[in-house]
Amino acid sequence: MADSDIEKLQQIVDRSKRLVFFGGAGVSTESGIPDFRSKDGLYNQKYKFPPEYMLSHDCFVERTEDFFDFYRDKILAYEAKPNAAHLFLAELERKGRLSAVVTQNIDGLHQDAGSNRVFELHGSVRRNHCTRCGAFYGLEAIKAQRGVPRCSCGGVIKPDVVLYGEGLDEDTVSGAINAIENADAMIIAGTSLTVYPAAGLIRYFHGKDLVVINLGEAESVRGALTIHHKVGETLSQIKIK
């Protein structure tokens, strides 16, 4: 990572007033949560069924117990804590410089760090609802039970995460688009920009400064300052004035 890139990023952060951060799995890898598409990621490991099926609505309906075995083992990270990236963004929001975080992650670490305006495109493991009566449950309800977690009414408790075969929440998407449209700067980080429809939201950005931070390769974004490095290590070098 060149010093000149950090200097350019510092200048962008300094002059931004309505910065939006768009993040993917690479934002949370420094918290010990594995990503999906790297060589050691979830999609390059061997399972009874492909991960895309194990995290699908069809699997939740057809093989509910298998779904929860996989979900607890590979998706839930009970001990994960916010890293430097999460903490930087929370502080930037407190200073009135960050308009919103738009995230593809479901781990809730942005909120743990103190961020308030977070659009979780793919939902959150922290929210769960009974499929029969609609009762709300936190993460502990999934952690505490073995097998298929059930409500006191007998219904299956379903995580409020967007599974394959399910659509994104319209209100969340609308809020994210509004924030991106009104941003003067945007940092895209920890994502290969290959997951749609989420990745398609960046087309709504019409501001001046665009930054891409990703350790691995990402789809090329015209006019962006591109930094191939870890997200937390990069942002930790930026001073918030």
C-alpha positions in Angstrom: 0.0 0.0 0.0 1.6 3.2 -1.2 1.9 6.2 1.1 0.5 8.3 -1.7 -2.8 6.3 -1.6 -3.2 6.9 2.1 -2.6 10.7 1.5 -5.2 10.7 -1.2 -7.7 8.8 1.0 -7.0 11.2 3.9 -7.8 14.2 1.6 -11.0 12.6 0.5 -12.1 11.9 4.1 -11.1 15.5 5.1 -13.2 17.2 2.5 -16.2 14.9 2.6 -19.4 16.0 4.5 -21.8 13.2 3.5 -19.6 10.1 3.1 -21.3 6.8 2.6 -19.5 3.5 3.3 -20.5 0.4 1.3 -19.1 -2.8 2.7 -18.9 -6.5 2.1 -17.5 -9.6 3.8 -13.9 -8.3 3.7 -14.8 -5.7 6.3 -15.4 -8.4 9.0 -12.5 -10.7 8.2 -10.3 -8.8 10.5 -12.8 -9.7 13.3 -12.2 -13.4 12.5 -15.3 -13.9 10.4 -14.4 -15.7 7.1 -15.4 -14.3 3.8 -17.1 -16.2 1.0 -15.1 -16.0 -2.2 -11.4 -16.0 -1.3 -9.4 -19.2 -1.7 -10.1 -20.0 2.0 -13.6 -18.6 1.9 -16.9 -20.4 2.6 -17.6 -21.1 -1.1 -14.2 -23.0 -1.6 -14.8 -25.4 1.2 -16.4 -28.9 0.9 -19.8 -29.7 2.4 -22.6 -32.2 2.1 -24.4 -29.7 -0.2 -23.1 -26.6 -1.9 -23.1 -23.5 0.4 -25.5 -21.7 -2.0 -28.0 -24.4 -1.3 -27.3 -24.6 2.4 -28.0 -20.8 2.6 -31.1 -20.9 0.5 -34.8 -20.6 1.2 -35.3 -24.0 -0.3 -32.9 -25.6 2.2 -34.6 -23.8 5.1 -37.9 -25.3 4.0 -36.8 -28.7 2.8 -33.9 -29.5 5.1 -34.5 -27.3 8.1 -32.2 -29.1 10.5 -29.4 -29.3 8.0 -29.9 -25.5 7.4 -29.4 -24.7 11.1 -26.5 -27.1 11.5 -24.7 -25.2 8.7 -25.9 -21.8 9.9 -24.6 -22.2 13.4 -21.4 -23.8 12.3 -20.4 -21.5 9.5 -22.4 -18.2 9.7 -22.8 -17.4 13.4 -19.7 -15.8 15.0 -20.7 -15.4 18.6 -17.3 -14.1 19.8 -16.5 -11.7 17.0 -15.8 -8.1 18.0 -15.7 -4.9 15.9 -12.3 -4.2 14.3 -10.6 -1.0 13.3 -12.8 -0.5 10.3 -16.1 -0.6 12.3 -14.6 1.7 15.0 -13.4 4.2 12.5 -16.8 4.4 10.8 -18.6 4.8 14.1 -16.3 7.7 15.1 -16.8 9.3 11.6 -20.6 9.2 12.1 -20.3 10.7 15.6 -18.3 13.6 14.1 -21.2 14.2 11.6 -19.2 13.2 8.6 -20.6 9.8 7.7 -24.2 9.7 6.3 -24.7 6.0 6.4 -23.2 2.5 6.3 -24.6 0.2 3.6 -23.5 -3.3 4.3 -23.9 -6.7 2.8 -22.8 -8.3 6.1 -25.3 -9.8 8.6 -23.0 -9.9 11.7 -24.2 -6.6 13.4 -20.7 -5.5 14.2 -21.3 -2.0 12.9 -23.9 -1.5 15.5 -21.7 -3.0 18.2 -19.1 -0.4 17.3 -21.6 2.4 17.7 -22.9 3.1 14.2 -26.5 4.1 14.2 -27.5 4.6 10.5 -26.8 1.2 9.0 -28.6 -0.3 6.1 -28.3 -4.1 6.3 -29.0 -5.2 2.8 -28.9 -8.9 3.6 -30.5 -8.7 7.1 -29.0 -9.5 10.5 -28.4 -12.6 12.6 -29.4 -10.5 15.6 -33.0 -10.5 14.5 -35.1 -13.6 14.3 -38.9 -14.2 14.1 -41.3 -17.1 14.6 -42.7 -18.2 11.2 -46.0 -19.0 12.9 -46.8 -16.2 15.3 -44.2 -13.6 14.4 -42.7 -13.3 17.8 -39.2 -11.6 17.9 -36.1 -13.4 19.2 -32.5 -12.3 19.6 -29.4 -14.2 18.6 -29.4 -16.1 22.0 -32.5 -18.0 21.0 -30.7 -19.6 18.1 -27.6 -20.2 20.2 -29.4 -21.7 23.2 -31.4 -24.4 21.3 -30.1 -27.4 19.4 -31.5 -28.6 16.1 -34.3 -26.5 14.8 -35.0 -23.5 17.1 -38.7 -23.2 18.0 -40.9 -20.5 19.5 -43.1 -21.1 22.5 -46.0 -21.5 20.1 -44.2 -24.4 18.4 -43.3 -22.4 15.2 -39.9 -22.5 13.7 -37.7 -19.4 14.5 -36.3 -18.0 11.2 -33.3 -15.7 11.1 -34.0 -12.3 9.5 -31.3 -12.8 6.9 -31.8 -12.8 3.1 -31.4 -16.3 1.9 -30.8 -17.4 -1.7 -34.2 -17.3 -3.4 -35.5 -14.4 -1.3 -35.7 -10.7 -2.2 -34.1 -7.7 -0.4 -36.2 -5.6 1.9 -37.6 -2.7 -0.1 -37.4 -0.2 2.7 -33.8 -1.0 3.4 -32.9 -0.7 -0.3 -34.7 2.6 -0.7 -32.9 4.0 2.4 -29.5 2.8 1.0 -30.2 4.3 -2.4 -31.2 7.7 -0.9 -28.0 7.8 1.2 -25.9 6.9 -1.8 -27.6 9.4 -4.1 -26.9 12.2 -1.7 -23.4 11.3 -0.8 -20.4 13.5 -1.8 -18.0 10.7 -1.3 -18.2 6.9 -1.2 -15.9 4.2 0.1 -16.5 0.7 -1.2 -14.7 -1.8 0.9 -14.2 -5.5 1.4 -16.3 -6.6 -1.5 -15.6 -8.0 -5.0 -18.7 -6.2 -6.3 -20.0 -9.4 -7.8 -23.0 -10.0 -5.6 -26.2 -8.6 -7.1 -28.5 -6.8 -6.7 -26.6 -5.3 -3.8 -23.5 -4.4 -5.9 -25.8 -2.6 -8.4 -26.5 0.1 -5.9 -23.2 1.9 -6.5 -24.6 3.1 -9.8 -26.7 5.6 -7.8 -23.6 7.4 -6.6 -23.1 10.8 -8.3 -20.6 12.4 -5.9 -17.1 13.5 -6.5 -14.8 11.0 -4.7 -15.0 7.3 -5.0 -12.7 4.8 -3.2 -12.4 1.0 -3.4 -10.5 -0.8 -0.7 -10.2 -4.6 -1.1 -7.5 -7.0 -0.3 -8.4 -9.2 -3.3 -9.5 -8.4 -6.8 -12.7 -6.5 -7.3 -14.7 -5.4 -10.3 -13.1 -2.3 -11.8 -14.8 1.0 -10.9 -14.0 3.9 -13.2 -12.4 6.9 -11.6 -12.0 5.3 -8.2 -9.0 5.4 -5.9 -8.2 1.7 -5.6 -6.3 0.3 -2.6 -5.5 -3.4 -2.4 -5.1 -3.9 1.3 -7.0 -4.9 4.4 -9.9 -2.5 5.2 -9.3 -2.1 8.9 -5.5 -1.6 8.5 -6.1 1.0 5.8 -8.7 3.0 7.6 -6.8 3.0 10.9 -4.2 5.2 9.2 -6.7 7.9 8.5 -7.2 10.7 11.0 -10.6 12.0 11.7 -10.4 15.8 12.1 
